[in-house]
Amino acid sequence: KHYLENSELIFRCNCGCHSFVLNRNSSVTFTPLRHSEYNGLFKELDIETNYDKPLNVLMFIDENGLLASVDIILGVGNIDPIPSDLELKSFAGIW
């Protein structure tokens, strides 16, 4: 929540996936999500929906362990926009 409230969200594409990059406010202190030089995928949330496909939220961190971007996709491949009538049912898993 702190990251989202103190960052500008820059939406990356017009495909309807709702993925975004965070432009963090440089005057705000952020707690790293991971303490290492690793960058890349940090967590993936798999959420059951009213469709036959899960909503996947992939959170990526930078080399400082700070949240850098979030990919939001519906099902494998994300070839369609996120439907406006999508309903979130329950968490299927967190990795």
C-alpha positions as CSV (number, residue, x, y, z in Angstrom):
1,K,0.0,0.0,0.0
2,H,2.8,2.4,0.9
3,Y,4.4,1.9,-2.5
4,L,1.2,2.6,-4.4
5,E,0.3,5.6,-2.3
6,N,3.7,7.2,-2.8
7,S,4.4,6.4,-6.5
8,E,3.1,7.5,-9.9
9,L,1.8,4.5,-11.7
10,I,2.9,4.4,-15.4
11,F,0.7,2.1,-17.4
12,R,2.9,0.3,-20.0
13,C,0.6,-0.6,-22.8
14,N,-2.8,-0.2,-24.2
15,C,-3.7,-3.9,-24.5
16,G,-6.0,-3.8,-21.4
17,C,-3.8,-5.8,-19.1
18,H,-3.5,-3.1,-16.4
19,S,0.3,-3.7,-15.9
20,F,2.3,-0.8,-14.6
21,V,5.7,0.6,-13.6
22,L,6.1,2.5,-10.4
23,N,7.8,5.9,-10.5
24,R,8.5,6.1,-6.7
25,N,8.6,9.5,-5.0
26,S,12.3,10.2,-4.3
27,S,11.5,12.1,-1.1
28,V,9.8,9.0,0.5
29,T,11.6,6.1,2.2
30,F,10.6,2.7,1.0
31,T,11.4,-0.6,2.8
32,P,13.0,-3.2,0.5
33,L,10.9,-6.3,-0.1
34,R,14.0,-8.3,-0.3
35,H,17.6,-7.6,0.9
36,S,19.9,-8.8,-1.9
37,E,21.2,-7.8,-5.2
38,Y,18.6,-10.0,-6.9
39,N,16.2,-8.2,-9.3
40,G,13.3,-9.7,-11.1
41,L,10.1,-11.6,-10.1
42,F,9.5,-11.2,-6.4
43,K,6.0,-12.7,-5.9
44,E,3.2,-14.1,-8.0
45,L,-0.4,-14.0,-6.8
46,D,-2.9,-16.4,-8.5
47,I,-6.5,-15.3,-7.9
48,E,-9.6,-17.3,-8.9
49,T,-12.1,-15.3,-10.9
50,N,-15.6,-15.7,-12.3
51,Y,-13.9,-16.6,-15.6
52,D,-12.3,-20.0,-16.4
53,K,-8.9,-18.3,-16.1
54,P,-7.1,-17.0,-13.0
55,L,-5.9,-13.4,-12.6
56,N,-2.2,-13.4,-12.1
57,V,-0.4,-10.5,-10.4
58,L,3.4,-10.6,-10.8
59,M,5.4,-8.2,-8.7
60,F,8.9,-7.4,-9.8
61,I,11.7,-5.7,-7.8
62,D,14.8,-3.8,-8.7
63,E,18.4,-4.4,-7.7
64,N,17.7,-2.6,-4.4
65,G,14.8,-4.9,-3.5
66,L,12.2,-2.2,-4.1
67,L,8.9,-2.8,-5.9
68,A,9.5,-1.7,-9.5
69,S,6.6,-3.0,-11.6
70,V,3.5,-5.1,-11.5
71,D,2.2,-7.3,-14.4
72,I,-1.5,-8.1,-14.2
73,I,-2.6,-10.8,-16.6
74,L,-5.7,-13.0,-17.1
75,G,-4.8,-16.6,-17.7
76,V,-1.7,-17.9,-19.6
77,G,-0.5,-15.6,-22.4
78,N,-2.7,-12.6,-21.6
79,I,-3.9,-12.2,-25.2
80,D,-7.1,-10.3,-24.1
81,P,-7.9,-7.3,-22.1
82,I,-9.0,-7.7,-18.5
83,P,-12.8,-7.9,-18.7
84,S,-14.7,-5.1,-17.0
85,D,-17.1,-7.6,-15.3
86,L,-14.2,-9.6,-13.8
87,E,-14.9,-10.7,-10.2
88,L,-12.2,-11.9,-7.8
89,K,-13.2,-15.0,-5.9
90,S,-10.3,-16.3,-3.8
91,F,-6.5,-16.6,-3.6
92,A,-5.4,-19.8,-5.4
93,G,-1.8,-19.4,-4.4
94,I,1.1,-17.0,-3.6
95,W,4.6,-17.9,-4.8
